[in-house]
Amino acid sequence: MRNVIIGVVIGLVVGIVLGSNVIGPNFDQKIPGLTAPDRSEPVVAAGDTRTHALSTTAVQQVGEGGAPVKWRMASAVSGSVPQAADLAKRLEDEVRRVSGGQVTLAFHDSGTLVPAAEMFEAVRSGTVEAAFANSAAWSAKAPAFHLFSSIPFGPSAREYLAWYYGGGGKALYQALYNRFGIHAIICGMASTEASGWFRKPIETVDDLKGLRMRTAGLGARVLAKLGVETLDIGDTDVFVAFESGSIDAAEFSQPESDLALGVHERVGHYYFPGWHQPASLFDLMINRDDWKDMPETAKAQIETVCGDNVRHGLAVNEAGQFAALKTLAKQGTQLSTWSPEILAAFRQAWNDVVAEQSAADRTFAKVWQSLSRFREEYAIWRDLSDPS
């Protein structure tokens, strides 16, 4: 018995020696799929707060996820024009603030990176990472872009936002931009515009015939049906066009912006309401591939600031107009409203324009149908909830 016990002990000792020095080092390599532990770094127990080196892979992951995003943002609106340009500049400031400087959308004034008319293709190709604009500028590429900008006799600001966020508008909007390799976000809003500046009073529909008027968008098509010669003139050229006599009328923006433009120094008749633009949306366009590669936190920060820009733009717009109107009136501007006869003519011409656009373009028809159906349903709530 004693010899048996001695043999077992000797066997265990030999087995331990062989396992530690011969079998162990080769064990991981001999079983397919099993990787030997990395002994180049110390093992840190749970709860150990001592600093230790990160692996190369971990360092790369932190760099990719937390690398600052520094983009250039072209603006379609000159920085000297208040309200719309202010929204673009505010976007730059607020994105930097909420991201702690990790995300930059550097504002570049109209025409400084690329001409305003070329911004769409610049973002699409990745030549410029982002742009702040109004989607109607791209209507030559797809007429439906008009319907995400401003609509004659269209929805008020609250109804427009209700359709966009709660009535299916956003999905149609994203699908339209995605078709061109662009990701877009509604990133600003303006309330009702003025209808325009005129050298002479407009008392009948016939008074519109033959007028040369600076205007754009779907409203320009409406006016053209009533005999107006429409001209698309740049923002900063409106004053000069009036001064030279090359135009008789101009639609530009709201009283605060119009006052800054100085048109009232040359023309005295200012008409309301802005039937052509009851509410306006502004876009932040981003190259779609760049957007896909952006960290999720940065995406959320940009989306959040854009949502706040909508709130800010609408509130500040509404608050700033009456003071401008008082100033214009003191300086001799004649504030006028359209007669029921002329408004009815505008509306009928608009019905003709929207029917033609719907027949000519399938996407336009699809978006218009979505908005029209929503407005029919929304009217139930609007009529009951509006005390006026």
C-alpha positions as MATLAB code, in Angstrom:
seq = 'MRNVIIGVVIGLVVGIVLGSNVIGPNFDQKIPGLTAPDRSEPVVAAGDTRTHALSTTAVQQVGEGGAPVKWRMASAVSGSVPQAADLAKRLEDEVRRVSGGQVTLAFHDSGTLVPAAEMFEAVRSGTVEAAFANSAAWSAKAPAFHLFSSIPFGPSAREYLAWYYGGGGKALYQALYNRFGIHAIICGMASTEASGWFRKPIETVDDLKGLRMRTAGLGARVLAKLGVETLDIGDTDVFVAFESGSIDAAEFSQPESDLALGVHERVGHYYFPGWHQPASLFDLMINRDDWKDMPETAKAQIETVCGDNVRHGLAVNEAGQFAALKTLAKQGTQLSTWSPEILAAFRQAWNDVVAEQSAADRTFAKVWQSLSRFREEYAIWRDLSDPS';
ca = [
       0.000    0.000    0.000;
       2.825    2.327    0.922;
       4.401    1.820   -2.520;
       1.062    2.626   -4.231;
       0.708    5.922   -2.382;
       4.270    6.911   -3.211;
       3.583    6.133   -6.900;
       0.447    8.305   -6.981;
       2.277   11.255   -5.412;
       5.162   10.964   -7.861;
       2.626   10.785  -10.764;
       0.843   13.958   -9.672;
       4.105   15.862   -9.371;
       5.243   14.768  -12.829;
       1.816   15.635  -14.292;
       1.904   19.155  -12.859;
       5.396   19.746  -14.201;
       4.492   18.467  -17.669;
       1.230   20.477  -17.720;
       2.898   23.716  -16.733;
       5.938   23.474  -18.951;
       4.967   21.371  -21.954;
       1.226   20.988  -22.517;
      -0.040   24.349  -21.204;
       1.878   26.652  -23.546;
       0.628   24.712  -26.582;
      -2.912   23.998  -25.387;
      -4.599   27.086  -26.912;
      -2.908   26.610  -30.237;
      -3.939   22.972  -30.551;
      -7.710   23.598  -30.239;
      -9.185   25.286  -33.330;
     -11.069   28.537  -32.633;
      -9.597   29.114  -29.192;
      -7.402   32.179  -28.797;
      -4.781   32.403  -26.114;
      -5.216   35.282  -23.653;
      -3.141   38.405  -24.322;
      -0.560   38.438  -21.555;
       1.017   41.707  -22.751;
      -1.401   43.740  -20.546;
      -2.167   43.239  -16.862;
      -5.561   41.893  -15.873;
      -7.547   44.492  -13.896;
     -10.044   43.199  -11.410;
     -13.600   44.529  -11.311;
     -13.721   47.786   -9.372;
     -10.009   48.485   -9.848;
      -9.743   52.217  -10.626;
      -6.035   52.254  -11.441;
      -5.120   53.756  -14.824;
      -4.012   51.259  -17.452;
      -3.151   51.474  -21.125;
      -5.894   51.057  -23.755;
      -5.360   48.621  -26.565;
      -4.701   50.019  -30.056;
      -8.192   48.967  -31.198;
      -9.852   50.737  -28.286;
      -7.965   53.940  -29.036;
      -9.101   53.803  -32.679;
     -12.729   53.325  -31.662;
     -12.647   56.308  -29.326;
     -11.076   58.438  -32.068;
     -13.708   57.462  -34.658;
     -16.669   58.004  -32.342;
     -15.502   61.239  -30.762;
     -13.669   62.967  -33.585;
     -14.831   66.589  -34.025;
     -17.097   67.235  -37.020;
     -16.019   70.399  -38.829;
     -18.191   71.225  -41.842;
     -18.666   74.238  -44.075;
     -22.229   75.483  -44.500;
     -23.111   77.602  -47.519;
     -26.023   80.017  -47.184;
     -28.429   80.916  -49.969;
     -29.326   84.173  -48.205;
     -26.945   87.079  -47.795;
     -25.799   87.671  -44.233;
     -26.871   91.297  -44.556;
     -30.551   90.274  -44.849;
     -32.147   89.825  -41.402;
     -34.296   86.901  -40.254;
     -33.464   84.150  -42.786;
     -29.709   84.783  -42.580;
     -30.017   85.183  -38.813;
     -31.406   81.643  -38.618;
     -28.405   80.257  -40.495;
     -25.959   82.119  -38.241;
     -27.868   81.020  -35.143;
     -27.632   77.415  -36.344;
     -23.845   77.720  -36.457;
     -23.683   79.194  -32.949;
     -26.139   76.813  -31.296;
     -24.694   73.624  -32.796;
     -21.277   74.609  -31.517;
     -22.713   75.396  -28.082;
     -24.755   72.220  -27.532;
     -21.967   69.999  -28.851;
     -19.295   71.603  -26.699;
     -17.398   72.559  -29.832;
     -17.357   69.010  -31.193;
     -19.636   69.862  -34.150;
     -19.094   72.906  -36.361;
     -21.310   74.107  -39.205;
     -19.317   77.151  -40.273;
     -21.566   79.779  -41.899;
     -20.381   81.065  -45.283;
     -22.189   84.005  -46.815;
     -24.123   83.649  -50.051;
     -21.832   83.109  -53.020;
     -18.590   82.814  -51.051;
     -18.199   79.022  -51.307;
     -20.258   78.406  -54.442;
     -22.910   80.465  -56.254;
     -26.303   80.093  -54.568;
     -27.766   78.410  -57.647;
     -25.056   75.723  -57.470;
     -25.388   74.863  -53.772;
     -27.635   71.852  -54.401;
     -25.124   70.132  -56.670;
     -22.246   71.136  -54.393;
     -23.877   69.354  -51.431;
     -24.945   66.436  -53.589;
     -21.372   65.861  -54.826;
     -19.778   66.480  -51.428;
     -17.913   69.590  -52.604;
     -19.662   71.432  -49.759;
     -20.777   69.461  -46.714;
     -23.936   71.438  -45.875;
     -26.116   74.327  -47.017;
     -28.911   76.461  -45.579;
     -31.589   77.368  -48.096;
     -35.223   77.292  -49.148;
     -36.254   74.190  -51.087;
     -38.168   76.157  -53.755;
     -34.768   77.041  -55.216;
     -34.455   73.455  -56.448;
     -37.869   73.232  -58.127;
     -36.262   72.853  -61.567;
     -34.966   69.475  -60.382;
     -38.341   68.431  -58.921;
     -41.454   70.687  -58.812;
     -42.501   69.079  -55.508;
     -39.729   71.031  -53.748;
     -42.098   74.010  -53.981;
     -44.510   72.331  -51.578;
     -41.890   72.129  -48.802;
     -41.101   75.823  -49.063;
     -44.238   77.968  -49.178;
     -47.638   77.500  -50.809;
     -50.070   80.124  -52.131;
     -53.222   80.144  -50.006;
     -51.535   77.319  -48.128;
     -51.440   76.295  -44.488;
     -50.622   78.571  -41.602;
     -47.418   77.893  -39.689;
     -49.101   75.645  -37.124;
     -51.000   73.678  -39.784;
     -47.875   73.325  -41.942;
     -45.908   71.895  -39.012;
     -48.806   69.621  -38.068;
     -48.802   68.099  -41.547;
     -45.018   67.855  -41.693;
     -44.469   66.219  -38.294;
     -47.791   64.452  -37.750;
     -49.457   64.042  -41.128;
     -46.910   62.289  -43.327;
     -45.126   65.299  -44.776;
     -41.723   64.458  -43.326;
     -41.509   61.043  -45.002;
     -42.337   62.598  -48.390;
     -39.791   65.350  -47.798;
     -36.985   62.942  -46.912;
     -37.788   60.658  -49.843;
     -37.604   63.599  -52.241;
     -34.210   64.805  -51.017;
     -32.817   61.276  -50.674;
     -33.489   60.725  -54.361;
     -30.686   63.222  -55.013;
     -28.228   61.903  -52.432;
     -29.033   64.591  -49.878;
     -30.253   64.352  -46.295;
     -32.321   67.397  -45.324;
     -33.764   68.718  -42.075;
     -36.381   71.431  -41.619;
     -34.249   73.999  -39.822;
     -36.137   77.277  -39.702;
     -39.515   78.863  -40.271;
     -40.961   82.271  -41.087;
     -44.510   83.494  -40.738;
     -46.623   85.306  -43.332;
     -44.866   87.620  -45.751;
     -46.061   90.894  -47.188;
     -47.611   90.637  -50.640;
     -45.305   93.164  -52.248;
     -44.256   96.717  -53.098;
     -45.881   98.609  -55.982;
     -45.154  101.962  -57.586;
     -48.873  102.638  -58.088;
     -52.011  101.497  -56.284;
     -53.612   98.288  -57.626;
     -57.358   98.757  -57.609;
     -58.521   96.176  -60.163;
     -57.235   92.938  -61.672;
     -56.552   94.803  -64.919;
     -54.066   97.033  -63.085;
     -51.798   93.995  -62.757;
     -51.454   93.457  -66.490;
     -48.101   94.416  -67.917;
     -46.412   95.026  -64.558;
     -42.776   93.962  -64.316;
     -42.447   92.388  -60.869;
     -39.632   90.770  -58.955;
     -41.047   87.542  -57.531;
     -40.405   83.798  -57.565;
     -41.887   80.426  -56.694;
     -45.439   79.270  -57.225;
     -46.712   82.775  -56.533;
     -44.891   83.981  -59.651;
     -46.820   81.452  -61.745;
     -50.070   82.732  -60.319;
     -49.209   86.340  -61.152;
     -48.079   85.393  -64.649;
     -51.557   84.042  -65.352;
     -52.919   87.495  -64.547;
     -50.620   89.264  -66.985;
     -47.670   90.123  -64.737;
     -44.176   89.842  -66.191;
     -42.247   88.095  -63.419;
     -38.502   88.518  -62.913;
     -36.239   86.529  -60.580;
     -33.845   89.147  -59.220;
     -31.361   88.582  -56.396;
     -32.142   89.885  -52.907;
     -29.515   92.583  -52.909;
     -30.450   93.803  -56.408;
     -34.076   94.722  -55.660;
     -33.323   98.272  -54.527;
     -31.178   98.952  -57.600;
     -33.854   97.505  -59.899;
     -36.427   99.936  -58.502;
     -33.986  102.811  -58.712;
     -33.196  102.091  -62.370;
     -36.864  101.658  -63.277;
     -36.406   98.078  -64.533;
     -39.234   96.815  -62.289;
     -42.613   98.223  -61.234;
     -43.197   95.958  -58.236;
     -41.401   93.472  -56.012;
     -42.246   90.804  -53.497;
     -39.398   90.218  -51.084;
     -40.100   89.251  -47.485;
     -41.650   90.561  -44.276;
     -41.757   94.174  -43.056;
     -38.630   93.847  -40.903;
     -36.535   92.494  -43.774;
     -38.103   94.860  -46.304;
     -37.325   97.821  -44.080;
     -33.671   96.776  -43.936;
     -33.606   96.411  -47.724;
     -34.662  100.061  -48.104;
     -37.263   99.542  -50.840;
     -39.618  101.989  -49.108;
     -37.234  104.790  -50.067;
     -38.204  104.281  -53.722;
     -41.719  102.775  -53.682;
     -44.662  103.751  -51.504;
     -47.475  101.168  -51.843;
     -47.129   98.069  -49.635;
     -49.784   95.354  -49.986;
     -51.141   92.661  -47.647;
     -51.884   89.834  -46.962;
     -49.090   87.672  -48.316;
     -51.404   85.174  -50.029;
     -48.442   83.704  -51.904;
     -46.502   82.795  -48.739;
     -48.577   82.282  -45.559;
     -45.636   80.402  -43.992;
     -42.137   79.482  -45.166;
     -39.784   76.635  -44.305;
     -35.982   76.618  -44.474;
     -33.757   73.572  -44.925;
     -30.396   72.364  -43.768;
     -29.065   70.155  -46.562;
     -26.286   67.657  -45.856;
     -24.484   65.257  -48.160;
     -26.192   61.925  -47.474;
     -22.984   59.883  -47.190;
     -21.528   62.420  -44.751;
     -24.706   62.225  -42.689;
     -24.572   58.423  -42.565;
     -20.975   58.547  -41.315;
     -21.702   61.113  -38.613;
     -21.830   59.867  -34.975;
     -25.373   59.431  -33.653;
     -24.819   61.978  -30.891;
     -23.811   64.626  -33.414;
     -26.880   63.841  -35.541;
     -29.135   64.265  -32.522;
     -27.498   67.590  -31.655;
     -28.031   68.991  -35.142;
     -31.637   67.766  -35.294;
     -32.371   69.262  -31.883;
     -30.926   72.656  -32.803;
     -32.852   72.665  -36.088;
     -36.080   71.989  -34.222;
     -35.325   74.863  -31.886;
     -34.484   77.054  -34.882;
     -38.033   76.489  -36.174;
     -39.424   77.650  -32.824;
     -37.078   80.610  -32.645;
     -37.633   81.736  -36.226;
     -41.397   81.683  -35.959;
     -41.499   83.473  -32.607;
     -38.993   86.176  -33.514;
     -40.646   86.706  -36.899;
     -44.026   87.324  -35.330;
     -42.599   89.603  -32.658;
     -40.601   91.815  -35.004;
     -43.125   92.895  -37.628;
     -45.327   95.461  -35.941;
     -42.415   97.711  -34.962;
     -41.203   97.657  -38.580;
     -44.698   98.479  -39.837;
     -44.871  101.487  -37.510;
     -41.543  102.734  -38.832;
     -42.597  102.270  -42.449;
     -45.871  104.109  -41.857;
     -44.052  107.021  -40.193;
     -41.777  107.275  -43.223;
     -44.728  107.590  -45.600;
     -45.403  104.039  -46.760;
     -49.025  103.427  -47.744;
     -50.161  100.150  -46.136;
     -52.926   98.572  -48.253;
     -54.935   95.358  -48.406;
     -56.111   93.536  -51.505;
     -59.728   93.896  -52.514;
     -61.938   90.764  -52.348;
     -62.112   90.833  -56.156;
     -58.344   90.708  -56.604;
     -57.871   88.052  -53.910;
     -60.505   85.901  -55.645;
     -58.614   86.282  -58.931;
     -55.364   85.225  -57.233;
     -57.072   82.161  -55.773;
     -58.611   81.079  -59.079;
     -55.281   81.457  -60.849;
     -53.665   79.378  -58.100;
     -56.202   76.590  -58.585;
     -55.242   76.526  -62.260;
     -51.519   76.447  -61.471;
     -51.759   73.594  -58.964;
     -53.904   71.538  -61.345;
     -51.327   71.988  -64.111;
     -48.420   71.096  -61.823;
     -50.185   67.994  -60.529;
     -50.902   66.804  -64.052;
     -47.312   67.391  -65.147;
     -45.435   65.762  -62.249;
     -46.353   62.613  -60.325;
     -44.378   63.452  -57.192;
     -45.878   66.931  -57.007;
     -49.340   65.368  -57.275;
     -48.535   62.859  -54.520;
     -47.322   65.513  -52.081;
     -50.184   67.874  -52.926;
     -52.720   65.096  -52.376;
     -51.214   64.286  -48.985;
     -51.319   67.922  -47.892;
     -54.827   68.503  -49.257;
     -56.270   65.473  -47.480;
     -54.639   66.525  -44.234;
     -55.996   70.051  -44.524;
     -59.520   68.744  -45.079;
     -59.313   66.757  -41.854;
     -57.463   69.473  -39.962;
     -60.260   71.930  -40.785;
     -62.482   70.060  -38.323;
     -60.118   70.955  -35.485;
     -59.217   74.413  -36.791;
     -62.821   75.556  -37.057;
     -63.677   74.337  -33.565;
     -60.524   75.509  -31.808;
     -60.048   78.983  -33.346;
     -61.993   81.559  -31.273;
     -61.715   84.190  -34.022;
];
